[in-house]
């Protein structure tokens, strides 16, 4: 079940979900607006990483889904958004690509993502404990098999 503003407020109050800093004005009817940790200017055709200003921590029975704010999508911004697994804690890093024709600016502290929280039907066998646990700031890929600037695929 997707959480409403009332549900999210209660999850934060009970500590099942932590959003730090929590700003009541960021609550939306079915989500929470996350803000840019720093400002960024992206030229047309440019890709970059941006972290949220908030640290998020989810309990084992709640899943997070990220969505790009529609105003940015209307300006040609694309975002690669992953699920936030139950048990994750840290700042979130997203990959952005400016497919628009104009330079795009995101101000520090500007809402650019919306977080939707979903209550799972049961707790998973294990909570998230991966390589991005405890992330702070922009975190680049931690894949060990990344091949940079290669056109050979196997």
Biotite code that builds the C-alpha atoms (Angstrom):
import biotite.structure as struc

atoms = struc.array([
    struc.Atom([0.000, 0.000, 0.000], chain_id="A", res_id=1, res_name="UNK", atom_name="CA", element="C"),
    struc.Atom([1.347, 3.446, -0.957], chain_id="A", res_id=2, res_name="UNK", atom_name="CA", element="C"),
    struc.Atom([1.582, 5.863, 1.959], chain_id="A", res_id=3, res_name="UNK", atom_name="CA", element="C"),
    struc.Atom([-0.290, 9.157, 2.212], chain_id="A", res_id=4, res_name="UNK", atom_name="CA", element="C"),
    struc.Atom([1.050, 12.306, 3.848], chain_id="A", res_id=5, res_name="UNK", atom_name="CA", element="C"),
    struc.Atom([-0.685, 11.242, 7.079], chain_id="A", res_id=6, res_name="UNK", atom_name="CA", element="C"),
    struc.Atom([0.967, 7.788, 6.920], chain_id="A", res_id=7, res_name="UNK", atom_name="CA", element="C"),
    struc.Atom([4.399, 9.262, 6.187], chain_id="A", res_id=8, res_name="UNK", atom_name="CA", element="C"),
    struc.Atom([4.129, 11.707, 9.077], chain_id="A", res_id=9, res_name="UNK", atom_name="CA", element="C"),
    struc.Atom([3.244, 8.778, 11.396], chain_id="A", res_id=10, res_name="UNK", atom_name="CA", element="C"),
    struc.Atom([6.126, 6.622, 10.088], chain_id="A", res_id=11, res_name="UNK", atom_name="CA", element="C"),
    struc.Atom([8.530, 9.484, 10.799], chain_id="A", res_id=12, res_name="UNK", atom_name="CA", element="C"),
    struc.Atom([6.989, 10.114, 14.232], chain_id="A", res_id=13, res_name="UNK", atom_name="CA", element="C"),
    struc.Atom([7.406, 6.435, 15.226], chain_id="A", res_id=14, res_name="UNK", atom_name="CA", element="C"),
    struc.Atom([10.928, 6.217, 13.767], chain_id="A", res_id=15, res_name="UNK", atom_name="CA", element="C"),
    struc.Atom([10.038, 3.520, 11.217], chain_id="A", res_id=16, res_name="UNK", atom_name="CA", element="C"),
    struc.Atom([11.196, 5.969, 8.548], chain_id="A", res_id=17, res_name="UNK", atom_name="CA", element="C"),
    struc.Atom([13.788, 8.677, 9.107], chain_id="A", res_id=18, res_name="UNK", atom_name="CA", element="C"),
    struc.Atom([14.130, 11.672, 6.827], chain_id="A", res_id=19, res_name="UNK", atom_name="CA", element="C"),
    struc.Atom([16.762, 14.087, 8.069], chain_id="A", res_id=20, res_name="UNK", atom_name="CA", element="C"),
    struc.Atom([16.165, 16.935, 7.937], chain_id="A", res_id=21, res_name="UNK", atom_name="CA", element="C"),
    struc.Atom([12.385, 16.445, 7.892], chain_id="A", res_id=22, res_name="UNK", atom_name="CA", element="C"),
    struc.Atom([10.425, 19.411, 6.564], chain_id="A", res_id=23, res_name="UNK", atom_name="CA", element="C"),
    struc.Atom([6.646, 19.312, 6.994], chain_id="A", res_id=24, res_name="UNK", atom_name="CA", element="C"),
    struc.Atom([6.234, 21.538, 3.905], chain_id="A", res_id=25, res_name="UNK", atom_name="CA", element="C"),
    struc.Atom([7.869, 18.815, 1.765], chain_id="A", res_id=26, res_name="UNK", atom_name="CA", element="C"),
    struc.Atom([5.004, 16.396, 2.436], chain_id="A", res_id=27, res_name="UNK", atom_name="CA", element="C"),
    struc.Atom([2.821, 15.817, -0.618], chain_id="A", res_id=28, res_name="UNK", atom_name="CA", element="C"),
    struc.Atom([-0.518, 13.951, -0.710], chain_id="A", res_id=29, res_name="UNK", atom_name="CA", element="C"),
    struc.Atom([1.229, 10.661, -1.596], chain_id="A", res_id=30, res_name="UNK", atom_name="CA", element="C"),
    struc.Atom([4.926, 11.336, -1.104], chain_id="A", res_id=31, res_name="UNK", atom_name="CA", element="C"),
    struc.Atom([7.731, 13.493, 0.174], chain_id="A", res_id=32, res_name="UNK", atom_name="CA", element="C"),
    struc.Atom([9.785, 15.988, -1.871], chain_id="A", res_id=33, res_name="UNK", atom_name="CA", element="C"),
    struc.Atom([13.554, 15.510, -1.662], chain_id="A", res_id=34, res_name="UNK", atom_name="CA", element="C"),
    struc.Atom([15.859, 18.454, -2.277], chain_id="A", res_id=35, res_name="UNK", atom_name="CA", element="C"),
    struc.Atom([19.176, 18.824, -4.105], chain_id="A", res_id=36, res_name="UNK", atom_name="CA", element="C"),
    struc.Atom([22.187, 18.724, -1.766], chain_id="A", res_id=37, res_name="UNK", atom_name="CA", element="C"),
    struc.Atom([24.054, 21.163, -3.995], chain_id="A", res_id=38, res_name="UNK", atom_name="CA", element="C"),
    struc.Atom([23.347, 23.263, -7.034], chain_id="A", res_id=39, res_name="UNK", atom_name="CA", element="C"),
    struc.Atom([24.135, 21.926, -10.482], chain_id="A", res_id=40, res_name="UNK", atom_name="CA", element="C"),
    struc.Atom([24.124, 23.344, -14.005], chain_id="A", res_id=41, res_name="UNK", atom_name="CA", element="C"),
    struc.Atom([23.770, 20.824, -16.825], chain_id="A", res_id=42, res_name="UNK", atom_name="CA", element="C"),
    struc.Atom([24.295, 21.678, -20.472], chain_id="A", res_id=43, res_name="UNK", atom_name="CA", element="C"),
    struc.Atom([22.261, 19.952, -23.159], chain_id="A", res_id=44, res_name="UNK", atom_name="CA", element="C"),
    struc.Atom([23.550, 16.392, -23.635], chain_id="A", res_id=45, res_name="UNK", atom_name="CA", element="C"),
    struc.Atom([25.321, 16.337, -20.281], chain_id="A", res_id=46, res_name="UNK", atom_name="CA", element="C"),
    struc.Atom([25.066, 13.593, -17.633], chain_id="A", res_id=47, res_name="UNK", atom_name="CA", element="C"),
    struc.Atom([25.849, 14.015, -13.952], chain_id="A", res_id=48, res_name="UNK", atom_name="CA", element="C"),
    struc.Atom([25.203, 12.735, -10.449], chain_id="A", res_id=49, res_name="UNK", atom_name="CA", element="C"),
    struc.Atom([23.270, 14.614, -7.787], chain_id="A", res_id=50, res_name="UNK", atom_name="CA", element="C"),
    struc.Atom([22.677, 13.709, -4.142], chain_id="A", res_id=51, res_name="UNK", atom_name="CA", element="C"),
    struc.Atom([19.643, 14.502, -2.054], chain_id="A", res_id=52, res_name="UNK", atom_name="CA", element="C"),
    struc.Atom([20.074, 16.917, 0.820], chain_id="A", res_id=53, res_name="UNK", atom_name="CA", element="C"),
    struc.Atom([18.214, 14.520, 3.084], chain_id="A", res_id=54, res_name="UNK", atom_name="CA", element="C"),
    struc.Atom([19.404, 11.308, 4.651], chain_id="A", res_id=55, res_name="UNK", atom_name="CA", element="C"),
    struc.Atom([16.770, 8.581, 4.426], chain_id="A", res_id=56, res_name="UNK", atom_name="CA", element="C"),
    struc.Atom([16.433, 5.463, 6.566], chain_id="A", res_id=57, res_name="UNK", atom_name="CA", element="C"),
    struc.Atom([13.745, 2.850, 5.921], chain_id="A", res_id=58, res_name="UNK", atom_name="CA", element="C"),
    struc.Atom([12.604, 0.104, 8.271], chain_id="A", res_id=59, res_name="UNK", atom_name="CA", element="C"),
    struc.Atom([12.412, -3.493, 7.056], chain_id="A", res_id=60, res_name="UNK", atom_name="CA", element="C"),
    struc.Atom([8.741, -3.271, 6.036], chain_id="A", res_id=61, res_name="UNK", atom_name="CA", element="C"),
    struc.Atom([8.873, -0.114, 3.873], chain_id="A", res_id=62, res_name="UNK", atom_name="CA", element="C"),
    struc.Atom([10.093, 0.274, 0.274], chain_id="A", res_id=63, res_name="UNK", atom_name="CA", element="C"),
    struc.Atom([10.918, 3.613, -1.343], chain_id="A", res_id=64, res_name="UNK", atom_name="CA", element="C"),
    struc.Atom([10.309, 4.575, -4.978], chain_id="A", res_id=65, res_name="UNK", atom_name="CA", element="C"),
    struc.Atom([11.805, 7.742, -6.469], chain_id="A", res_id=66, res_name="UNK", atom_name="CA", element="C"),
    struc.Atom([10.209, 9.918, -9.136], chain_id="A", res_id=67, res_name="UNK", atom_name="CA", element="C"),
    struc.Atom([11.644, 12.963, -10.897], chain_id="A", res_id=68, res_name="UNK", atom_name="CA", element="C"),
    struc.Atom([9.553, 16.087, -10.312], chain_id="A", res_id=69, res_name="UNK", atom_name="CA", element="C"),
    struc.Atom([7.473, 16.596, -13.459], chain_id="A", res_id=70, res_name="UNK", atom_name="CA", element="C"),
    struc.Atom([8.660, 20.172, -14.058], chain_id="A", res_id=71, res_name="UNK", atom_name="CA", element="C"),
    struc.Atom([12.180, 18.868, -14.677], chain_id="A", res_id=72, res_name="UNK", atom_name="CA", element="C"),
    struc.Atom([10.922, 16.100, -16.977], chain_id="A", res_id=73, res_name="UNK", atom_name="CA", element="C"),
    struc.Atom([9.058, 18.759, -18.974], chain_id="A", res_id=74, res_name="UNK", atom_name="CA", element="C"),
    struc.Atom([12.368, 20.574, -19.427], chain_id="A", res_id=75, res_name="UNK", atom_name="CA", element="C"),
    struc.Atom([14.029, 17.461, -20.880], chain_id="A", res_id=76, res_name="UNK", atom_name="CA", element="C"),
    struc.Atom([15.692, 16.058, -17.780], chain_id="A", res_id=77, res_name="UNK", atom_name="CA", element="C"),
    struc.Atom([15.886, 12.277, -17.455], chain_id="A", res_id=78, res_name="UNK", atom_name="CA", element="C"),
    struc.Atom([16.761, 10.496, -14.219], chain_id="A", res_id=79, res_name="UNK", atom_name="CA", element="C"),
    struc.Atom([17.909, 6.961, -13.568], chain_id="A", res_id=80, res_name="UNK", atom_name="CA", element="C"),
    struc.Atom([16.021, 6.085, -10.411], chain_id="A", res_id=81, res_name="UNK", atom_name="CA", element="C"),
    struc.Atom([16.356, 2.896, -8.390], chain_id="A", res_id=82, res_name="UNK", atom_name="CA", element="C"),
    struc.Atom([14.194, 1.402, -5.682], chain_id="A", res_id=83, res_name="UNK", atom_name="CA", element="C"),
    struc.Atom([15.219, 2.155, -2.123], chain_id="A", res_id=84, res_name="UNK", atom_name="CA", element="C"),
    struc.Atom([15.334, -1.216, -0.427], chain_id="A", res_id=85, res_name="UNK", atom_name="CA", element="C"),
    struc.Atom([13.964, -1.799, 3.067], chain_id="A", res_id=86, res_name="UNK", atom_name="CA", element="C"),
    struc.Atom([16.753, -1.221, 5.578], chain_id="A", res_id=87, res_name="UNK", atom_name="CA", element="C"),
    struc.Atom([18.632, 1.328, 3.448], chain_id="A", res_id=88, res_name="UNK", atom_name="CA", element="C"),
    struc.Atom([20.086, 4.350, 5.220], chain_id="A", res_id=89, res_name="UNK", atom_name="CA", element="C"),
    struc.Atom([22.020, 7.241, 3.753], chain_id="A", res_id=90, res_name="UNK", atom_name="CA", element="C"),
    struc.Atom([21.845, 10.021, 1.234], chain_id="A", res_id=91, res_name="UNK", atom_name="CA", element="C"),
    struc.Atom([20.539, 9.106, -2.207], chain_id="A", res_id=92, res_name="UNK", atom_name="CA", element="C"),
    struc.Atom([22.517, 9.678, -5.416], chain_id="A", res_id=93, res_name="UNK", atom_name="CA", element="C"),
    struc.Atom([20.709, 9.805, -8.757], chain_id="A", res_id=94, res_name="UNK", atom_name="CA", element="C"),
    struc.Atom([22.034, 9.992, -12.298], chain_id="A", res_id=95, res_name="UNK", atom_name="CA", element="C"),
    struc.Atom([20.615, 12.829, -14.381], chain_id="A", res_id=96, res_name="UNK", atom_name="CA", element="C"),
    struc.Atom([20.770, 13.455, -18.140], chain_id="A", res_id=97, res_name="UNK", atom_name="CA", element="C"),
    struc.Atom([19.789, 16.721, -19.786], chain_id="A", res_id=98, res_name="UNK", atom_name="CA", element="C"),
    struc.Atom([18.136, 15.725, -23.079], chain_id="A", res_id=99, res_name="UNK", atom_name="CA", element="C"),
    struc.Atom([16.595, 19.186, -23.450], chain_id="A", res_id=100, res_name="UNK", atom_name="CA", element="C"),
    struc.Atom([17.900, 21.804, -25.840], chain_id="A", res_id=101, res_name="UNK", atom_name="CA", element="C"),
    struc.Atom([18.639, 24.355, -23.107], chain_id="A", res_id=102, res_name="UNK", atom_name="CA", element="C"),
    struc.Atom([21.022, 24.462, -20.159], chain_id="A", res_id=103, res_name="UNK", atom_name="CA", element="C"),
    struc.Atom([19.221, 23.283, -17.015], chain_id="A", res_id=104, res_name="UNK", atom_name="CA", element="C"),
    struc.Atom([19.903, 24.543, -13.504], chain_id="A", res_id=105, res_name="UNK", atom_name="CA", element="C"),
    struc.Atom([18.914, 22.904, -10.224], chain_id="A", res_id=106, res_name="UNK", atom_name="CA", element="C"),
    struc.Atom([19.424, 25.149, -7.217], chain_id="A", res_id=107, res_name="UNK", atom_name="CA", element="C"),
    struc.Atom([20.834, 23.863, -3.931], chain_id="A", res_id=108, res_name="UNK", atom_name="CA", element="C"),
    struc.Atom([17.847, 23.006, -1.720], chain_id="A", res_id=109, res_name="UNK", atom_name="CA", element="C"),
    struc.Atom([15.410, 22.864, -4.655], chain_id="A", res_id=110, res_name="UNK", atom_name="CA", element="C"),
    struc.Atom([12.960, 19.929, -4.632], chain_id="A", res_id=111, res_name="UNK", atom_name="CA", element="C"),
    struc.Atom([13.837, 17.697, -7.609], chain_id="A", res_id=112, res_name="UNK", atom_name="CA", element="C"),
    struc.Atom([12.640, 14.227, -6.581], chain_id="A", res_id=113, res_name="UNK", atom_name="CA", element="C"),
    struc.Atom([9.567, 12.815, -4.917], chain_id="A", res_id=114, res_name="UNK", atom_name="CA", element="C"),
    struc.Atom([9.816, 9.800, -2.628], chain_id="A", res_id=115, res_name="UNK", atom_name="CA", element="C"),
    struc.Atom([6.856, 7.418, -2.534], chain_id="A", res_id=116, res_name="UNK", atom_name="CA", element="C"),
    struc.Atom([6.775, 4.977, 0.391], chain_id="A", res_id=117, res_name="UNK", atom_name="CA", element="C"),
    struc.Atom([5.100, 1.586, 0.098], chain_id="A", res_id=118, res_name="UNK", atom_name="CA", element="C"),
    struc.Atom([4.293, -0.733, 2.991], chain_id="A", res_id=119, res_name="UNK", atom_name="CA", element="C"),
    struc.Atom([5.312, -4.294, 2.070], chain_id="A", res_id=120, res_name="UNK", atom_name="CA", element="C"),
    struc.Atom([2.809, -7.118, 2.565], chain_id="A", res_id=121, res_name="UNK", atom_name="CA", element="C"),
    struc.Atom([5.379, -8.880, 4.766], chain_id="A", res_id=122, res_name="UNK", atom_name="CA", element="C"),
    struc.Atom([8.927, -8.262, 5.931], chain_id="A", res_id=123, res_name="UNK", atom_name="CA", element="C"),
    struc.Atom([11.677, -9.507, 3.602], chain_id="A", res_id=124, res_name="UNK", atom_name="CA", element="C"),
    struc.Atom([14.040, -12.273, 4.694], chain_id="A", res_id=125, res_name="UNK", atom_name="CA", element="C"),
    struc.Atom([16.820, -9.703, 4.930], chain_id="A", res_id=126, res_name="UNK", atom_name="CA", element="C"),
    struc.Atom([17.130, -5.924, 4.825], chain_id="A", res_id=127, res_name="UNK", atom_name="CA", element="C"),
    struc.Atom([19.487, -3.965, 2.594], chain_id="A", res_id=128, res_name="UNK", atom_name="CA", element="C"),
    struc.Atom([23.142, -4.190, 3.585], chain_id="A", res_id=129, res_name="UNK", atom_name="CA", element="C"),
    struc.Atom([24.811, -3.423, 0.251], chain_id="A", res_id=130, res_name="UNK", atom_name="CA", element="C"),
    struc.Atom([27.769, -1.302, -0.792], chain_id="A", res_id=131, res_name="UNK", atom_name="CA", element="C"),
    struc.Atom([25.798, 1.973, -0.762], chain_id="A", res_id=132, res_name="UNK", atom_name="CA", element="C"),
    struc.Atom([24.657, 1.621, 2.865], chain_id="A", res_id=133, res_name="UNK", atom_name="CA", element="C"),
    struc.Atom([25.507, 4.777, 4.797], chain_id="A", res_id=134, res_name="UNK", atom_name="CA", element="C"),
    struc.Atom([26.123, 6.854, 1.652], chain_id="A", res_id=135, res_name="UNK", atom_name="CA", element="C"),
    struc.Atom([27.076, 10.493, 2.201], chain_id="A", res_id=136, res_name="UNK", atom_name="CA", element="C"),
    struc.Atom([27.024, 13.038, -0.625], chain_id="A", res_id=137, res_name="UNK", atom_name="CA", element="C"),
    struc.Atom([27.380, 12.060, -4.272], chain_id="A", res_id=138, res_name="UNK", atom_name="CA", element="C"),
    struc.Atom([28.505, 8.437, -4.514], chain_id="A", res_id=139, res_name="UNK", atom_name="CA", element="C"),
    struc.Atom([29.777, 7.174, -7.866], chain_id="A", res_id=140, res_name="UNK", atom_name="CA", element="C"),
    struc.Atom([29.232, 3.624, -9.088], chain_id="A", res_id=141, res_name="UNK", atom_name="CA", element="C"),
    struc.Atom([30.951, 0.983, -6.997], chain_id="A", res_id=142, res_name="UNK", atom_name="CA", element="C"),
    struc.Atom([30.774, -1.690, -9.703], chain_id="A", res_id=143, res_name="UNK", atom_name="CA", element="C"),
    struc.Atom([34.090, -3.461, -10.017], chain_id="A", res_id=144, res_name="UNK", atom_name="CA", element="C"),
    struc.Atom([33.621, -4.308, -13.690], chain_id="A", res_id=145, res_name="UNK", atom_name="CA", element="C"),
    struc.Atom([33.093, -0.784, -15.049], chain_id="A", res_id=146, res_name="UNK", atom_name="CA", element="C"),
    struc.Atom([34.922, -0.287, -18.344], chain_id="A", res_id=147, res_name="UNK", atom_name="CA", element="C"),
    struc.Atom([35.440, 3.358, -19.186], chain_id="A", res_id=148, res_name="UNK", atom_name="CA", element="C"),
    struc.Atom([35.447, 4.675, -22.785], chain_id="A", res_id=149, res_name="UNK", atom_name="CA", element="C"),
    struc.Atom([35.291, 1.281, -24.482], chain_id="A", res_id=150, res_name="UNK", atom_name="CA", element="C"),
    struc.Atom([33.206, 0.364, -27.513], chain_id="A", res_id=151, res_name="UNK", atom_name="CA", element="C"),
    struc.Atom([33.833, -3.385, -27.178], chain_id="A", res_id=152, res_name="UNK", atom_name="CA", element="C"),
    struc.Atom([30.964, -5.355, -25.711], chain_id="A", res_id=153, res_name="UNK", atom_name="CA", element="C"),
    struc.Atom([30.995, -9.029, -24.851], chain_id="A", res_id=154, res_name="UNK", atom_name="CA", element="C"),
])
